[in-house]
């Protein structure tokens, strides 16, 4: 009957333990990496949705237009930028 050498048994067991340890560490690091990426993507989409670029551009243009008209013709516009009732 063949007996397995002791040092080989120890090497095999330690190899499997080390490999399992690194597999678990790799799995957790992968999960953490993907989770971080997912959170970043989630926040970037949220920021993009919340900014609403066209509204910002339009409001900026309206502000600039109203400011220039108030400066040139102060009596035409009231405080809200709308034409005052004559």
N, CA, C and O atoms as a printed pandas DataFrame, in Angstrom:
     atom_number atom_name residue_name chain_id  residue_number  x_coord  y_coord  z_coord
0              1         N          UNK        A               1    0.856   -1.189    0.000
1              2        CA          UNK        A               1    0.000    0.000    0.000
2              3         C          UNK        A               1    0.892    1.240    0.000
3              4         O          UNK        A               1    1.889    1.330    0.716
4              5         N          UNK        A               2    0.479    2.192   -0.843
5              6        CA          UNK        A               2    1.288    3.405   -0.971
6              7         C          UNK        A               2    0.947    4.371    0.149
7              8         O          UNK        A               2   -0.227    4.677    0.356
8              9         N          UNK        A               3    1.932    4.854    0.869
9             10        CA          UNK        A               3    1.704    5.869    1.906
10            11         C          UNK        A               3    2.153    7.228    1.368
11            12         O          UNK        A               3    3.215    7.376    0.765
12            13         N          UNK        A               4    1.306    8.185    1.613
13            14        CA          UNK        A               4    1.598    9.527    1.108
14            15         C          UNK        A               4    2.667   10.163    1.983
15            16         O          UNK        A               4    2.526   10.159    3.206
16            17         N          UNK        A               5    3.736   10.712    1.398
17            18        CA          UNK        A               5    4.784   11.327    2.231
18            19         C          UNK        A               5    4.243   12.526    3.005
19            20         O          UNK        A               5    3.420   13.298    2.513
20            21         N          UNK        A               6    4.724   12.647    4.203
21            22        CA          UNK        A               6    4.220   13.671    5.110
22            23         C          UNK        A               6    4.452   15.089    4.592
23            24         O          UNK        A               6    3.554   15.928    4.655
24            25         N          UNK        A               7    5.643   15.355    4.086
25            26        CA          UNK        A               7    5.959   16.725    3.657
26            27         C          UNK        A               7    5.122   17.120    2.436
27            28         O          UNK        A               7    4.767   18.286    2.266
28            29         N          UNK        A               8    4.810   16.122    1.581
29            30        CA          UNK        A               8    3.958   16.441    0.434
30            31         C          UNK        A               8    2.544   16.787    0.894
31            32         O          UNK        A               8    1.906   17.693    0.357
32            33         N          UNK        A               9    2.070   16.057    1.889
33            34        CA          UNK        A               9    0.735   16.331    2.432
34            35         C          UNK        A               9    0.677   17.746    2.994
35            36         O          UNK        A               9   -0.293   18.468    2.764
36            37         N          UNK        A              10    1.696   18.137    3.718
37            38        CA          UNK        A              10    1.746   19.484    4.296
38            39         C          UNK        A              10    1.795   20.533    3.186
39            40         O          UNK        A              10    1.131   21.567    3.263
40            41         N          UNK        A              11    2.601   20.249    2.141
41            42        CA          UNK        A              11    2.688   21.206    1.040
42            43         C          UNK        A              11    1.353   21.359    0.331
43            44         O          UNK        A              11    0.934   22.473    0.017
44            45         N          UNK        A              12    0.683   20.234    0.078
45            46        CA          UNK        A              12   -0.604   20.283   -0.621
46            47         C          UNK        A              12   -1.633   21.042    0.207
47            48         O          UNK        A              12   -2.362   21.883   -0.319
48            49         N          UNK        A              13   -1.691   20.745    1.499
49            50        CA          UNK        A              13   -2.663   21.415    2.371
50            51         C          UNK        A              13   -2.372   22.917    2.435
51            52         O          UNK        A              13   -3.279   23.743    2.330
52            53         N          UNK        A              14   -1.084   23.255    2.612
53            54        CA          UNK        A              14   -0.760   24.683    2.711
54            55         C          UNK        A              14   -1.033   25.385    1.391
55            56         O          UNK        A              14   -1.494   26.527    1.378
56            57         N          UNK        A              15   -0.747   24.697    0.255
57            58        CA          UNK        A              15   -1.023   25.294   -1.044
58            59         C          UNK        A              15   -2.507   25.586   -1.190
59            60         O          UNK        A              15   -2.891   26.663   -1.646
60            61         N          UNK        A              16   -3.345   24.627   -0.802
61            62        CA          UNK        A              16   -4.793   24.820   -0.929
62            63         C          UNK        A              16   -5.277   25.916    0.008
63            64         O          UNK        A              16   -6.140   26.712   -0.360
64            65         N          UNK        A              17   -4.731   25.962    1.207
65            66        CA          UNK        A              17   -5.135   27.016    2.140
66            67         C          UNK        A              17   -4.765   28.392    1.596
67            68         O          UNK        A              17   -5.566   29.327    1.630
68            69         N          UNK        A              18   -3.525   28.497    1.092
69            70        CA          UNK        A              18   -3.075   29.792    0.553
70            71         C          UNK        A              18   -3.902   30.177   -0.672
71            72         O          UNK        A              18   -4.296   31.331   -0.836
72            73         N          UNK        A              19   -4.161   29.168   -1.542
73            74        CA          UNK        A              19   -4.939   29.460   -2.741
74            75         C          UNK        A              19   -6.355   29.898   -2.372
75            76         O          UNK        A              19   -6.888   30.843   -2.954
76            77         N          UNK        A              20   -6.959   29.214   -1.413
77            78        CA          UNK        A              20   -8.303   29.594   -0.977
78            79         C          UNK        A              20   -8.298   30.987   -0.362
79            80         O          UNK        A              20   -9.211   31.781   -0.589
80            81         N          UNK        A              21   -7.263   31.274    0.417
81            82        CA          UNK        A              21   -7.175   32.597    1.030
82            83         C          UNK        A              21   -7.129   33.680   -0.043
83            84         O          UNK        A              21   -7.845   34.679    0.038
84            85         N          UNK        A              22   -6.277   33.472   -1.053
85            86        CA          UNK        A              22   -6.163   34.485   -2.096
86            87         C          UNK        A              22   -7.416   34.554   -2.967
87            88         O          UNK        A              22   -7.768   35.625   -3.461
88            89         N          UNK        A              23   -8.090   33.416   -3.156
89            90        CA          UNK        A              23   -9.353   33.447   -3.891
90            91         C          UNK        A              23  -10.387   34.268   -3.145
91            92         O          UNK        A              23  -11.110   35.057   -3.753
92            93         N          UNK        A              24  -10.464   34.093   -1.837
93            94        CA          UNK        A              24  -11.426   34.849   -1.032
94            95         C          UNK        A              24  -11.078   36.333   -1.044
95            96         O          UNK        A              24  -11.951   37.188   -1.195
96            97         N          UNK        A              25   -9.776   36.627   -0.881
97            98        CA          UNK        A              25   -9.349   38.026   -0.907
98            99         C          UNK        A              25   -9.648   38.639   -2.274
99           100         O          UNK        A              25  -10.130   39.768   -2.363
100          101         N          UNK        A              26   -9.359   37.890   -3.336
101          102        CA          UNK        A              26   -9.638   38.385   -4.685
102          103         C          UNK        A              26  -11.112   38.606   -4.904
103          104         O          UNK        A              26  -11.515   39.580   -5.538
104          105         N          UNK        A              27  -11.921   37.702   -4.379
105          106        CA          UNK        A              27  -13.368   37.858   -4.525
106          107         C          UNK        A              27  -13.846   39.110   -3.818
107          108         O          UNK        A              27  -14.629   39.881   -4.372
108          109         N          UNK        A              28  -13.375   39.317   -2.588
109          110        CA          UNK        A              28  -13.801   40.507   -1.849
110          111         C          UNK        A              28  -13.302   41.784   -2.501
111          112         O          UNK        A              28  -14.023   42.780   -2.555
112          113         N          UNK        A              29  -12.057   41.760   -3.002
113          114        CA          UNK        A              29  -11.545   42.973   -3.632
114          115         C          UNK        A              29  -12.306   43.260   -4.921
115          116         O          UNK        A              29  -12.562   44.418   -5.249
116          117         N          UNK        A              30  -12.669   42.199   -5.656
117          118        CA          UNK        A              30  -13.465   42.400   -6.874
118          119         C          UNK        A              30  -14.824   42.977   -6.534
119          120         O          UNK        A              30  -15.296   43.903   -7.194
120          121         N          UNK        A              31  -15.455   42.432   -5.503
121          122        CA          UNK        A              31  -16.767   42.944   -5.095
122          123         C          UNK        A              31  -16.647   44.403   -4.668
123          124         O          UNK        A              31  -17.487   45.228   -5.029
124          125         N          UNK        A              32  -15.605   44.724   -3.901
125          126        CA          UNK        A              32  -15.430   46.107   -3.451
126          127         C          UNK        A              32  -15.188   47.035   -4.634
127          128         O          UNK        A              32  -15.723   48.142   -4.677
128          129         N          UNK        A              33  -14.380   46.585   -5.594
129          130        CA          UNK        A              33  -14.090   47.396   -6.783
130          131         C          UNK        A              33  -15.357   47.653   -7.584
131          132         O          UNK        A              33  -15.644   48.787   -7.970
132          133         N          UNK        A              34  -16.118   46.578   -7.832
133          134        CA          UNK        A              34  -17.348   46.733   -8.608
134          135         C          UNK        A              34  -18.359   47.589   -7.854
135          136         O          UNK        A              34  -19.068   48.395   -8.457
136          137         N          UNK        A              35  -18.423   47.415   -6.542
137          138        CA          UNK        A              35  -19.356   48.194   -5.733
138          139         C          UNK        A              35  -18.992   49.674   -5.811
139          140         O          UNK        A              35  -19.864   50.534   -5.936
140          141         N          UNK        A              36  -17.680   49.958   -5.735
141          142        CA          UNK        A              36  -17.229   51.345   -5.827
142          143         C          UNK        A              36  -17.577   51.930   -7.198
143          144         O          UNK        A              36  -18.064   53.056   -7.295
144          145         N          UNK        A              37  -17.323   51.152   -8.253
145          146        CA          UNK        A              37  -17.647   51.612   -9.603
146          147         C          UNK        A              37  -19.143   51.858   -9.727
147          148         O          UNK        A              37  -19.570   52.848  -10.321
148          149         N          UNK        A              38  -19.943   50.943   -9.159
149          150        CA          UNK        A              38  -21.394   51.074   -9.250
150          151         C          UNK        A              38  -21.860   52.326   -8.525
151          152         O          UNK        A              38  -22.722   53.051   -9.021
152          153         N          UNK        A              39  -21.286   52.583   -7.338
153          154        CA          UNK        A              39  -21.665   53.782   -6.586
154          155         C          UNK        A              39  -21.290   55.039   -7.370
155          156         O          UNK        A              39  -22.068   55.990   -7.433
156          157         N          UNK        A              40  -20.083   55.039   -7.973
157          158        CA          UNK        A              40  -19.664   56.199   -8.775
158          159         C          UNK        A              40  -20.611   56.408   -9.944
159          160         O          UNK        A              40  -21.018   57.534  -10.229
160          161         N          UNK        A              41  -20.963   55.313  -10.622
161          162        CA          UNK        A              41  -21.886   55.434  -11.751
162          163         C          UNK        A              41  -23.235   55.946  -11.286
163          164         O          UNK        A              41  -23.850   56.793  -11.934
164          165         N          UNK        A              42  -23.689   55.422  -10.155
165          166        CA          UNK        A              42  -24.979   55.832   -9.626
166          167         C          UNK        A              42  -24.983   57.329   -9.335
167          168         O          UNK        A              42  -25.920   58.039   -9.699
168          169         N          UNK        A              43  -23.914   57.807   -8.669
169          170        CA          UNK        A              43  -23.847   59.227   -8.349
170          171         C          UNK        A              43  -23.703   60.078   -9.598
171          172         O          UNK        A              43  -24.280   61.163   -9.672
172          173         N          UNK        A              44  -22.938   59.602  -10.593
173          174        CA          UNK        A              44  -22.762   60.405  -11.799
174          175         C          UNK        A              44  -24.083   60.531  -12.541
175          176         O          UNK        A              44  -24.411   61.607  -13.042
176          177         N          UNK        A              45  -24.854   59.432  -12.618
177          178        CA          UNK        A              45  -26.154   59.527  -13.277
178          179         C          UNK        A              45  -27.089   60.441  -12.502
179          180         O          UNK        A              45  -27.849   61.206  -13.096
180          181         N          UNK        A              46  -27.035   60.363  -11.187
181          182        CA          UNK        A              46  -27.896   61.222  -10.377
182          183         C          UNK        A              46  -27.546   62.686  -10.592
183          184         O          UNK        A              46  -28.429   63.533  -10.727
184          185         N          UNK        A              47  -26.246   62.975  -10.624
185          186        CA          UNK        A              47  -25.819   64.362  -10.832
186          187         C          UNK        A              47  -26.260   64.842  -12.210
187          188         O          UNK        A              47  -26.749   65.963  -12.353
188          189         N          UNK        A              48  -26.088   63.993  -13.226
189          190        CA          UNK        A              48  -26.478   64.388  -14.585
190          191         C          UNK        A              48  -27.976   64.631  -14.643
191          192         O          UNK        A              48  -28.426   65.579  -15.287
192          193         N          UNK        A              49  -28.756   63.779  -13.974
193          194        CA          UNK        A              49  -30.204   63.971  -13.994
194          195         C          UNK        A              49  -30.606   65.243  -13.252
195          196         O          UNK        A              49  -31.536   65.937  -13.663
196          197         N          UNK        A              50  -29.915   65.544  -12.174
197          198        CA          UNK        A              50  -30.327   66.678  -11.354
198          199         C          UNK        A              50  -29.901   68.022  -11.918
199          200         O          UNK        A              50  -30.503   69.046  -11.595
200          201         N          UNK        A              51  -28.864   68.032  -12.761
201          202        CA          UNK        A              51  -28.381   69.325  -13.252
202          203         C          UNK        A              51  -29.375   69.960  -14.220
203          204         O          UNK        A              51  -29.641   71.160  -14.146
204          205         N          UNK        A              52  -29.931   69.140  -15.143
205          206        CA          UNK        A              52  -30.865   69.630  -16.150
206          207         C          UNK        A              52  -30.260   70.809  -16.901
207          208         O          UNK        A              52  -30.636   71.963  -16.699
208          209         N          UNK        A              53  -29.319   70.485  -17.767
209          210        CA          UNK        A              53  -28.514   71.497  -18.454
210          211         C          UNK        A              53  -29.361   72.496  -19.245
211          212         O          UNK        A              53  -29.105   73.696  -19.140
212          213         N          UNK        A              54  -30.361   72.067  -20.036
213          214        CA          UNK        A              54  -31.105   73.064  -20.815
214          215         C          UNK        A              54  -31.763   74.133  -19.953
215          216         O          UNK        A              54  -31.786   75.308  -20.318
216          217         N          UNK        A              55  -32.302   73.716  -18.800
217          218        CA          UNK        A              55  -32.941   74.707  -17.922
218          219         C          UNK        A              55  -31.910   75.708  -17.409
219          220         O          UNK        A              55  -32.178   76.907  -17.330
220          221         N          UNK        A              56  -30.725   75.200  -17.063
221          222        CA          UNK        A              56  -29.686   76.111  -16.585
222          223         C          UNK        A              56  -29.290   77.096  -17.675
223          224         O          UNK        A              56  -29.144   78.290  -17.414
224          225         N          UNK        A              57  -29.116   76.599  -18.897
225          226        CA          UNK        A              57  -28.727   77.490  -19.988
226          227         C          UNK        A              57  -29.805   78.531  -20.250
227          228         O          UNK        A              57  -29.514   79.714  -20.428
228          229         N          UNK        A              58  -31.056   78.074  -20.273
229          230        CA          UNK        A              58  -32.151   79.015  -20.561
230          231         C          UNK        A              58  -32.259   80.052  -19.451
231          232         O          UNK        A              58  -32.433   81.239  -19.727
232          233         N          UNK        A              59  -32.158   79.615  -18.195
233          234        CA          UNK        A              59  -32.280   80.578  -17.101
234          235         C          UNK        A              59  -31.111   81.562  -17.130
235          236         O          UNK        A              59  -31.275   82.744  -16.831
236          237         N          UNK        A              60  -29.923   81.058  -17.495
237          238        CA          UNK        A              60  -28.780   81.962  -17.596
238          239         C          UNK        A              60  -28.968   82.983  -18.699
239          240         O          UNK        A              60  -28.635   84.155  -18.523
240          241         N          UNK        A              61  -29.498   82.553  -19.836
241          242        CA          UNK        A              61  -29.740   83.479  -20.943
242          243         C          UNK        A              61  -30.800   84.510  -20.559
243          244         O          UNK        A              61  -30.662   85.694  -20.866
244          245         N          UNK        A              62  -31.858   84.053  -19.887
245          246        CA          UNK        A              62  -32.904   84.994  -19.473
246          247         C          UNK        A              62  -32.351   86.018  -18.497
247          248         O          UNK        A              62  -32.672   87.203  -18.585
248          249         N          UNK        A              63  -31.519   85.563  -17.564
249          250        CA          UNK        A              63  -30.935   86.479  -16.591
250          251         C          UNK        A              63  -30.074   87.524  -17.298
251          252         O          UNK        A              63  -30.150   88.714  -16.992
252          253         N          UNK        A              64  -29.258   87.069  -18.241
253          254        CA          UNK        A              64  -28.377   87.991  -18.967
254          255         C          UNK        A              64  -29.197   88.988  -19.766
255          256         O          UNK        A              64  -28.895   90.181  -19.773
256          257         N          UNK        A              65  -30.231   88.504  -20.439
257          258        CA          UNK        A              65  -31.099   89.371  -21.244
258          259         C          UNK        A              65  -31.789   90.410  -20.365
259          260         O          UNK        A              65  -31.805   91.598  -20.686
260          261         N          UNK        A              66  -32.358   89.947  -19.253
261          262        CA          UNK        A              66  -33.056   90.863  -18.356
262          263         C          UNK        A              66  -32.095   91.873  -17.737
263          264         O          UNK        A              66  -32.433   93.046  -17.583
264          265         N          UNK        A              67  -30.900   91.413  -17.385
265          266        CA          UNK        A              67  -29.921   92.308  -16.762
266          267         C          UNK        A              67  -29.528   93.416  -17.738
267          268         O          UNK        A              67  -29.465   94.587  -17.366
268          269         N          UNK        A              68  -29.263   93.037  -18.990
269          270        CA          UNK        A              68  -28.869   94.046  -19.973
270          271         C          UNK        A              68  -29.994   95.021  -20.253
271          272         O          UNK        A              68  -29.759   96.222  -20.380
272          273         N          UNK        A              69  -31.211   94.517  -20.350
273          274        CA          UNK        A              69  -32.335   95.416  -20.616
274          275         C          UNK        A              69  -32.595   96.334  -19.439
275          276         O          UNK        A              69  -32.929   97.503  -19.636
276          277         N          UNK        A              70  -32.450   95.838  -18.225
277          278        CA          UNK        A              70  -32.634   96.695  -17.047
278          279         C          UNK        A              70  -31.570   97.784  -17.033
279          280         O          UNK        A              70  -31.841   98.938  -16.704
280          281         N          UNK        A              71  -30.352   97.389  -17.399
281          282        CA          UNK        A              71  -29.259   98.353  -17.365
282          283         C          UNK        A              71  -29.475   99.440  -18.412
283          284         O          UNK        A              71  -29.228  100.617  -18.150
284          285         N          UNK        A              72  -29.941   99.040  -19.613
285          286        CA          UNK        A              72  -30.121  100.018  -20.686
286          287         C          UNK        A              72  -31.431  100.790  -20.545
287          288         O          UNK        A              72  -31.466  101.995  -20.792
288          289         N          UNK        A              73  -32.503  100.113  -20.152
289          290        CA          UNK        A              73  -33.811  100.753  -20.007
290          291         C          UNK        A              73  -34.364  100.422  -18.628
291          292         O          UNK        A              73  -35.166   99.496  -18.512
292          293         N          UNK        A              74  -33.982  101.120  -17.606
293          294        CA          UNK        A              74  -34.354  100.700  -16.244
294          295         C          UNK        A              74  -35.838  100.756  -15.970
295          296         O          UNK        A              74  -36.291  100.099  -15.033
296          297         N          UNK        A              75  -36.628  101.502  -16.730
297          298        CA          UNK        A              75  -38.049  101.644  -16.413
298          299         C          UNK        A              75  -38.917  100.592  -17.088
299          300         O          UNK        A              75  -40.094  100.463  -16.753
300          301         N          UNK        A              76  -38.364   99.840  -18.025
301          302        CA          UNK        A              76  -39.210   98.896  -18.766
302          303         C          UNK        A              76  -39.496   97.654  -17.929
303          304         O          UNK        A              76  -40.618   97.148  -17.944
304          305         N          UNK        A              77  -38.498   97.153  -17.197
305          306        CA          UNK        A              77  -38.648   95.888  -16.476
306          307         C          UNK        A              77  -38.770   96.120  -14.977
307          308         O          UNK        A              77  -38.117   96.997  -14.412
308          309         N          UNK        A              78  -39.620   95.315  -14.344
309          310        CA          UNK        A              78  -39.690   95.360  -12.889
310          311         C          UNK        A              78  -38.657   94.393  -12.306
311          312         O          UNK        A              78  -37.793   93.892  -13.025
312          313         N          UNK        A              79  -38.752   94.134  -10.990
313          314        CA          UNK        A              79  -37.727   93.321  -10.320
314          315         C          UNK        A              79  -37.688   91.875  -10.810
315          316         O          UNK        A              79  -36.639   91.233  -10.771
316          317         N          UNK        A              80  -38.833   91.361  -11.272
317          318        CA          UNK        A              80  -38.869   89.970  -11.713
318          319         C          UNK        A              80  -38.384   89.802  -13.145
319          320         O          UNK        A              80  -38.321   88.674  -13.634
320          321         N          UNK        A              81  -38.039   90.885  -13.833
321          322        CA          UNK        A              81  -37.601   90.784  -15.208
322          323         C          UNK        A              81  -38.736   90.808  -16.204
323          324         O          UNK        A              81  -38.507   90.677  -17.406
324          325         N          UNK        A              82  -39.970   90.977  -15.723
325          326        CA          UNK        A              82  -41.114   91.067  -16.641
326          327         C          UNK        A              82  -41.413   92.538  -16.919
327          328         O          UNK        A              82  -41.021   93.432  -16.170
328          329         N          UNK        A              83  -42.115   92.748  -18.013
329          330        CA          UNK        A              83  -42.443   94.138  -18.354
330          331         C          UNK        A              83  -43.394   94.712  -17.311
331          332         O          UNK        A              83  -44.360   94.071  -16.898
332          333         N          UNK        A              84  -43.098   95.913  -16.908
333          334        CA          UNK        A              84  -43.968   96.577  -15.935
334          335         C          UNK        A              84  -45.227   97.084  -16.637
335          336         O          UNK        A              84  -45.198   97.462  -17.808
336          337         N          UNK        A              85  -46.333   97.079  -15.887
337          338        CA          UNK        A              85  -47.592   97.603  -16.457
338          339         C          UNK        A              85  -47.481   99.109  -16.625
339          340         O          UNK        A              85  -47.068   99.826  -15.713
340          341         N          UNK        A              86  -47.858   99.576  -17.814
341          342        CA          UNK        A              86  -47.760  101.030  -18.061
342          343         C          UNK        A              86  -49.077  101.719  -17.782
343          344         O          UNK        A              86  -49.181  102.936  -17.934
